[in-house]
C-alpha cells in the first residue's frame, strides 16, 4: 500500500471513466488525504483532467498539525471552552511521541466544526444501507487503521514543494471557512505559491467536511466556478 500504487490506481480509474462516459477528460474533486493523491494524479497525467478541485486541501504536512493546534487554542479561547484549553495545553504543540496528542487535536477539531455529529450520523446511514452489515463497519475501521499505519509515514514530509507548485490545468481550492484539520490558512498560502493556468480559492461555510455538511452550496459553487473553466464539457 503506497502512494505511488494508489496514484496509478486513480489514473487507471480515470482512464476507465473517460472511456465509459465517452469523454476525453474529467474534473477531479479530491478531499483531505485524497488531495495528496489527486495532485499526484494531475501532475502525472494532466491530459486526463479538465480541472482539479481540492477540498480539505492538504498544503504542508510538516506544518499542518502545528498550525491546526494554534488555531484550536485560539478558537477555544474565543468561545470560552475551558475543557478544550485544558486538554490542548496538556498535550502541548506537536509533534507528538504517541497517538494521544493527535487524538486530542482531532477530537476538538471535530467538535468545533460540528463534524462529530456528522461522522456519528454516517454510522447510522451505513447500518441501514442495502447490503451493509456491522461486519462491514468493522472492516472499514480496521481498514482505516491499516491504511493509517502504512500511509501516514509516507506523507509526513509532504511540503508545498513536494505536493507540487506548477500545474498544467486550473486549480481550485473549495475550503471550509473554519477547517481545524487541514487549516484553510495553509491552503491559502499554498495556492499563492502555485503556478497554474487559473487558480482560485472558494470559501464554503463549515469545516473540514464542508463538502458533505454543506453539500448544496458546494455544488452551487462548483457549477458557478468550475463549469465556466471547461470542467463540464
N, C-alpha and C positions, 0 to 999 in steps of 0.2 A: 504494500500500500504506500505509494509515493506520489508526490505532486506531479512528477513527470508522467507517470502512468495515468493518473486521473485527468491530466490535461489532454492526453491523447484520447482517452475515453470521451471527453467532451467534444473534441474535434470530430471523432467518428460519429457521435450522435448528431452533431450539426450537419455533417455530410448526408446522413440518412434523412434528417428533417428537410433539408433543401430538396432532396430527390422526391421524398414523399409528398411535399407540399407544392412541388413544381416551381420552386423559387431559386434564384441564383444566390441569394443571401438572406440572412435573418437578422433580427435585432436580438442582442444578448442582454438579459437582465440578470444580474447576479446579486446575491445577498450575503453579507457577513463573510464567513470563511470562503464562500463561493466566489467572492470578489477576487481573491488571490488566484483561483483557477481561471476565472473569467479574463483577467488581464493577461495571464499567460496564453490563453487561447487566442485572443485577438492579436497579440504580438506575433505569435507563430503563424496564424492563418488569417490575416486581415481581409483576404479576398472572400471569406465566407460570411462577413458581417457588415450590415449597414451601419449600425451604431452600437455603442456599449453604454449600458445604464447600470451603475453601481449604487446600491443602497445598503446602509450599514457598512459603508466602504472602509475596508482596511487601508490605512495610509502609512503606518510605520509601526511594525510590531515591536521594535526596540523601545519605543516611547509610548505605546498605546496605553498600557496599564498605569504608567506614572501620570500621564495627562488625565486619564479617567479618575484616578484616585483623588487628585486635586479638585477636579470638577465635582466629585461626590461630596468631598468635605465642604465645598462652597455651597452646594445645594442643601446639605444637612443644616448648615448654619442659617441659611436663608429661610428655611421652613421651621427652624427651631426643633429639629428632631435630635434629642439628646442621645437616644439609644444608638442611632446611626453614628453620631460623632464618637461615642464611646467605643463602639465596635471597630470603626475605621481607625481610630487612634491606637487601639490595642494591637492592630496588625502592622501599623506603620506603612510607609510607602514601599512599593515593590522595588526590586524583585523579591520573591518570597522563597524560603527554603522548602516549604511544604505547600500542599494544595489549599490549606485553610485560608491563607491570605486572599487567594483568587476567589475562593468560595464566598468570602465576606463581601468582596467587591461586587461579584455578580449578584449576590443577594440584594444589595442596596441599589444597584443599577436597575434590576428588575422591579424593585419596589417603587422607586421614584418614577420610573417610566410607566408603571401600571402593567408591566409585562408579566408579572407573576400571575395576575388574574387571567390574562390571555393564555399563558402557557398551560395553566391548570385546566382551562376550558378545552384546550385541544385534546387532552386526555379523554374527556367525555365524548368528544366527537369521534375519536378513534374507536372507542368501545362500541359505538352504535353504527359504525361504518360497515357496509356489507362485506362479509368475508373476513373481518378483523376479529381478533381474539386477544385475551390477556397475554397469551404467549407472544403474540406479535409485539405488544408493548414491551415485554421483557427483552425481546430480540432487539428492538430499537435502542433501549437503554444500554444493553451490552455492546451494541454496535457503536454507540456514541463513545463509550469508554474506550473501546479498542481503537477507534479512529483517532481519538484524542491522544492516546499513548503513542501511536505511530506518526501522527501528522504534526502535533504541536512542536516537537523538537525540530521539525523541518522548516517551520515558519518563524521561529523566534528571531532570526536575523533578517527578516524581510523589511528593509528600509525603503524609502521612496525610490531610491535609485534601483534597488533590486526588483521592486514591483514594476518599474518601467516609467520613463519620463517622456518618451517620444512614441506617439501612436499615429497610425495612418488613417484612422476613422474617427468620427465625432465621439466625444466622451461626455457623458452626463453623470453627475452625482445627485441622486434624489435622497436627501438626508433628513432624518428626523431632527427637529429643532433642539431636542434635548436627548441626545444619544450618549449615555454614560458607559456604553460597552465598547463602541468604536467611535471615539469623540468626534463630533462634527467639525470642531475647530481644526483638528488634524487633517480631516478630509479636505477642508477648505484650503489649507496650506499646501497640501499635496496637489490639488487641482491647479493652483497658481504656478507650480513648477512644471506642469505637464505641457508638452507641445502636441497639438492636435489640430486638424482642420477646423474644428469647432469644439468648444468646451463650455460647460455651464453647470452651476450648482443650483439645484431647485430645492428649497426648503419645504418640508412636509411636517405639519403638526404631529408631535409624538416623539418616540424614541427609536431604539434600535429595531423594533418590529413595526415601524410605521407602515411599511409596505403591506402588512397584514391587518394591523389595527385601524388603519385609516385608508383602506384599500380603494374606496370610491374616489377620494381626492388623488390618490396615487395614480389611478387610471386616467383621471381627467388631465393631470399634469403630463402624463406620458403621451397622451394624444396631442396635447397642446404644444409640447416642446419637441418630442421625438418624431412625430409624424411629418412635420414640415422638413425635417432633415433627410427624408428619404427612407425612414425606418418602417414605413407602412406599404412600401411598393415592392 
